[in-house]
């Protein structure tokens, strides 16, 4: 009963007017282009932002990179629909972590797997009427770092620790990778493709369903 009550409470906080993708005018940005647009405007949430600190979401040895990337991607997808987050991004991140805790019994402030993030994103997407599909691919099986026009990619990098970034593209020669790091998400990062690939563990593809445009 407590779980059901909390879910209803979360959905009430997320509530937006009954406007669905098929009912509104849209831009023709791809998910990646929309993300980069937010980046250029300085609108992406930073994983050490004071708004997260005030909500006690930042732990000394915590890890909000995965959840922060997830919220920023949802923000970019809303922008395609000419909509915006109706509450501060930190509110959505906190609600997502609370829901993931209910479903998986984990403290998301310490870090999330892509499977756990998928649970949280699906919950938020349903609450704000975003038509998306998500797949998780072990990188060794795919070796694909190219997003389709209707996709945006989250990439899990592994060295001594895990870290998640949002892929924003590659140069024409495929020699450099461009990405957004949640530590400084509004700055474009660039590294050689060969170096980047060495640390890729998993890729999460978030596909935005554009069928309503047809």
Secondary structure, 3 states (H helix, E strand, C coil): CHHHHHHHHHHHHHCCCCCCHHHCCCCCCCHHHHHHHHHHHCCCCCCCCHHHHHCCCCCCCCCCHHHHHHHHHHHHHHHHCCCCCCCCHHHHHHHHHHHHHHHHCCCHHHCCCHHHHHHHHHHHHHHCCCCEEEEEEEHHHHCCCCCCCCEEEEEEEECCCEEEEEEEEECCCCCEEEEEEHHHCCCEEEEEHHHHHCCEEEEEEEEECCHHHC
